Amino acid sequence: MTPPTARDLAIQVMPVSPEATCAAVFNRLLSDPETRHIPVVWNGRPIGLISRKNFLLTYVRMYGAELYGRRPVKELMERDILIVDAKTSCEAINARARNAFGDGRMRPFVVTDGGIYAGIGNAEKLMMVMADLATARAAALEEQTRRAEAANASKTQFLASMSHELRTPLNAIIGFADLMRLKTMGEMHPPRYGEYIEDIHRSGVHLLKMINELLDMAKIESGHVELCETIFHPMNVGLEVVQMLRQSIANAKLQLHIDVVDGLPPIHADQQQIRRVLINLLSNAIKYTPAGGTVTLAVCVCAEDEGCGVEGMLLTVEDTGIGIPAEKIEKVLEPFEQVENSFTRTRAGTGLGLALTKAMVEAHGGRFWLESELGKGTKAHALLPVSRIVHDAEVARKRVV
């Protein structure tokens, strides 16, 4: 469908010469009460516009007819008019018509074809066309949104299905690699095969981790996240994770600092997910911090006036790594996004770690954010709401994990 233009809005109104008398124009307006505007044209080109209301108010007042009856109509015409070409789109006319006079009100406009008068633009019809265009645009946007949501749902389903299909044979590969590593069936010959088995096992475990992340993201995007909540001490979980990653920290030649406040209360949350949060954050810190750097894990109760915005249990992982450019901080929180540079290209991953972490923290009603400076390091903050903190000592003593 061709978009409507000024030609579609033009109404044919007989113009008058600028030398026509005001009396002649007055008589014409009296004989045709439907006419609201008359164009004033000289040599085929519009130079002004007679507005019925303004013209009559001037002409019929005391001595108006005596003063203006024989005078040319150009003395009472409006000279500041909007002229548009017949090919101008309605959207362009709408913008110009509202801005031309500075008050935002719709005014009539004169339509020309090659500079020659072709009619008067109907402001009411323009408003109707703009309303139709807005309705059509909203419908198109709604359809685009529906298609995008359907495509995203298909993508999520595909990822989940493929991940399940891949995970089954991969578990078998890892299992058999384990048997061979442990020499359950006896020694391997030649011994170099042992190195190959280690590579197979390590690659299999890494691939399984990536597949599990894809499955987790599929669950989150489909809204099928369920929390298995217990009462536990977050620092205990933190220490377990540190112990789990201690060898990775040593291999990366990093210093690890643990900053914890004495007497921290337990929290009521999904322990497995909080463990995943800390694993993701510490793994990222290790991955993106060059040798000789420092990684710090801190856990504390944050007050409202201490920079958190609200009170809650704050888990922070800080590193002295490569940092993130300010313009990419929000981007890396999206699925499949990673900071690209020569250092990170050697660090394989799905780009889901931070997106999953953010989703898991938000599933607890919390907030996740990053502070980073390129070349100086990153602070990752996971704030669980105060409602997650268990203040009842007796309940905590009986139920803490």
N, C-alpha and C positions, 0 to 999 in steps of 0.2 A: 504494500500500500504506500502510495506516494505521500510524503508529509505535506500537510496543508501549508499554503503560502499566502502572502498578502492578496494575491489575485482572487483567492477563494473567499476573502473577507470583504472585498470591495463592493460597495453599493453605488449604483449609478445615480448621481444627483447632478442635475443640470447646473453648470457653473455660471457665474456672472462676471462681467467685465469690471475691472476696478473703477471704471468711469461711470458705471450704472448709478443712478440716483438712489439715495437712501429710501425715498418714497416708493420707488419701484420695488425695491427689496422688501419693504414693509408690506406692500400690497400682496406680494407673492407669499410671504409668511402667513398672512391672514387667510389667503385662499387655500393654503395647504398646511393645516395644523400638524401633520405628521412630520414635516421637515424640521429637523433640529439643527442642521448645519448646511450652509451653502458655501461651496468653494469659490474663491476669487481667483480667476485665471487670466493671465496676460500672455498672448501669443502661444497658447496651449500649455503654458507652464504655471503651476500653482504658486501664488505669492501670498495668499492669506486665506482666512476662514471666517465666515460670519456665524456666530453662535446665536441661535434663536433667543435664548434667555437674556444674554447680555445686550444684544442689539435692541430688543423690545424694551428692556428696562431703561435704556438711554433714550429711545425714540419717543416713548409715550409719556415721559415725564414732562413737567410744565415747560412749554416753549420748545420741546424737543423737535416736533414736526417743523415748526417755523425755522429752527436753527439748522436742521439737517436735511429737511425734505428735498431740497434741490442740490445738495452737496453730494459729491461722489462717495460711493460706499467704501472706498479705500480708507476714508478717514475713520470709520468705525470697525473696520475688519481687524481680526487678531493676526498679528504678523509672526508671532512666535509659534510656529506650527511644526508638527512632526511629519516629515515626508519620507516615505519608504518605497523602495522599488517593488514591483509586482512579484518578483521572484524571492523576496525576503521570506525566510521561514517564520512561522508563527512564534516560535520560541524567541527568536531574535527580536521580533516586533514587541513581544511582551516585555522583554528586558529593556528595550529602548523606550517604550511607551511609559513605563513606570519610572524611569530614571531621567527622561528628557526634561521634566519640569521641576525636579527636586523634591516634590511632595509625595511621590509614590502613588498618586491617584491615576486611574486610567483616563486617558483623554482620546478623543477621536484623532485619526491620522489620515493624511492624504496619500493615496496610492498613485504611483506614476509608472508608466511603461516607457523606458528609454527617455525619461525626463518629462514625458507628456502626460497630462492629467488623465487618470483612468478610473477614478472613483474615490469614495470616502470609506475609510476603514471602519467597520462596525466593532466598537469596543466590547459590546455585550457578546457578540459572536466570538470574538477573540477569547474572552473569558471561558466560554463554553468549550472551545477547542482545547484550551489549556487544561481544563478540567478533564476532558476526554484523554488527552495525552498523559496526564498524571495517573489516571486510572489504568491506562494501558501499560504505563511504565511500572506501576505497582504490581500489576498482574504478571508482567514479564519477570520482575525481580522475584516474586513469589515462586514462579515456575523454576527459575534458576536455582533458588534456594532449595526447592524440593528435589531437583535433580542432583544438586551437590550433596544433599543429605543422603539421597539414595545411593549415590556413587561412594560416599564415605562408608555407608553401612555395608555395601558390597565389598569394599576394600577391607574393612574390619573382619567380615566373615571369611574372606579369602585368606587373610593373614592367619586367622585362628585355625582354619581348616588345614592350610599348608603347614603351619607350625606343628599341629598334632601329627600330621602325616610324617613330618621330618623327625619328630622327637622319638617316635617308636623305633625306627631302625637305628637312630643315633644312640639310644640307650643300650641297644644290643652291641654296637661297636665299642662303646665305652666299657661295657661289662666284660666283653672278651679281651679288650686291651688290659683291663685290670687283672684278669686271670693270668695273662701272659706276663704282666709286670711282676706279679707276686710269685711267678714260676710255679703255679699250681700244678701244671702238667710236666714240670721238670725244667732243666736248663735249656736255653735256646742257643742254637748254633747257626752261624757264628755269633759271637757276643754283640757285634754291631747291631744286630736285630733289636737288641734291648733299647738302643737309642731310638730306633724307628718307632718302637712301641710307645716310648715316652712321648714322642712327637704326636703320634696318633691319639694318645690319651689326652694330652694337653689341648690339642686342637679340638677334639671331641667335646671336652668340658667347656671350652670357650664357645663353641658353636651352640651347645645346649643352653648356656647362659643367655646367648642372644635370642634363641628361640623362646625361652621362658619370658624374656622381656617383651617380645612380640605378643605372646599370649596374654601377659599382664596388661599391656596397652589395649589389646582387643577387648578384654573384660571391662576396663575402665571406660573406653569409648562406647561400649554397649550398655553401660550403667549397671553391670552385674558385679559390683564390688561389695563384698560383705565383710564386716569387721568381726573378728573373733576376739573379743575384749577380755582382758584379765587385768589384775592389779600387779604391778611390778616396779622395780626401781630402774629408771632409765640408765643410770650410770653402770649398773650391773650388765645391762645389754651392751652398753658402750665398751666396757672392758672386754666382753666376749668377742666383740667385733675386732677390737684392737689386737687381741691375741690371735684371732683368725688371720689377720693381715700382717702380723709382725714380720713374717718372712719376706713378704712383698716390700715392706718398708725397708728392711735391711738390704734387700737386693737393689732397691732404688737408691741406696746410700742417703737416706733422709733421716732427719731428727724428728722424733715424735714427742710432743708435749701433751699432757693431760691436765686440764684445768677444771676442777670440780669443787663446788662449795660443800662444806660439811653439813650433814643433817638434811640433805635433800629429801623431800617427801616422795612417796611413790606416785605413779600415775595410773589411770584407768584407760587402757588403749589396747590396740592389737599389737602384741609383742612382736610377732613375726614381721609386720609391716614396719614398725619402728626399727627393727633390726635391719631390714632392707634399706630403709632411709639412710641409716648410718653407714652401711656397707657401700651404698652408692656414693655418698658424699666423700667418705674416706678413700674409696677406690679412685674417684675422680681426682682428689687432691694428690694422691700418689702418682697417678698417671700423668698429670700435667705439671708436676714440680720437678725441675732438673736436679740432678745429684748435688748434695750439699745443702739442699733447702730444708725447710721446716714445715711440719704438719701439726696442727693443734686441734684437739677435741675439747670442747668446753660445754658443760651442762650447768644451768643455773635457773632459778626462778626469777623471771624478769618482771619488774614493776612497770606500771603504766608510764611513769615519767623517765624511764631509762632507755628510751629510744625504740621500744617495741610497739608503742601505740596502745597496747592493751597488756594486761597482766597475763602471764602464762609460763609454761615450762619451755625454756629456750635451749635448743640443741644447735651448737655452732661448730662448723669445721672450717678452719682457716689454714691457708697455705701461702707459701712464698713463691708460687709458681708463675706461669707465663701471664696470667691474668686474662681478662676479657675486655675488648673494646667497649666503651660505654654504649655505642649504638647497637651492639649485638647482645647485650645482657638479656633483654626480653626475648630475643630470637632464640637463644640457646635453651629456653624453657619450653620450647615447642618440640613436638615429636620429630625425630630424625634430623635434628639440627645440631651441628657441632661447629666450634671455632676452627677455621681453616688457616693453618700456617705450616711452615716446614717442620715444626716440632710435633704438631698434632697429627700430621699425616702418617706418622709411624705408630700411632696409638689407635688400634682398630676398635671399633665399637658400633653399636646401632644408632647412637644419638638419642636413645630413649631414657637414659639414666636419670637426667634431671627432670624430664617430663613426668616420669613415673614417680619420682620423689615428690614433686609438687602435687601430683594427684593424690598420693597416699597421705600427705600432710593435710590437704584440703578435705579428704574423706573423714578426717578426725575433727573437722571444723577449725583447722589451724591455718597458718599462713606461711608460705615459703618465699624467700627472696634472696637475691645475691647482691653483694657489694664487691666491686672489683676494679682494679686499676691495671691497665696493660703494663706488663713487665714487672709488676710488684706483687701480684697475688690476688687471691679471692677469698671472701668470707661467704659461706653458705649458711643461712639461718633457717631453721625449722621451728616455728613457734606453735606449741600446742596450747589451746585455750585453758584458762584457769579452771574451767569445769572439768578438765581431765586430771587435775591435781587432787589426790586423795588426802584430805586434811584430818579425817577421822582416824586417829592412831590405832584404836581398837580394831576397826574394820581392816585397816592396812595390815596389822599384825596377824590377823587370822587368815587373810586371803592373799597376801603378797606372794608372788612367784619368785 
